[in-house]
Amino acid sequence: MLWDAIAQLGYRITFIHPISYRRDYIDYLQKLFNCYHNKADQIITKNVHFSDDFP
């Protein structure tokens, strides 16, 4: 119902998720994608915390 209500108002929902090489962060990101991928126009993952040496 939340998605329908938001769409009727002309708004959109954005999830912001910190990225890390830790497995729990990756698992949570995968869960977000599995639940909401068909409702997202784009998915952006960008590392700005761990520098260019991010594994």
Helices and strands as residue ranges (DSSP letters): H 2-9, H 23-36, G 37-39
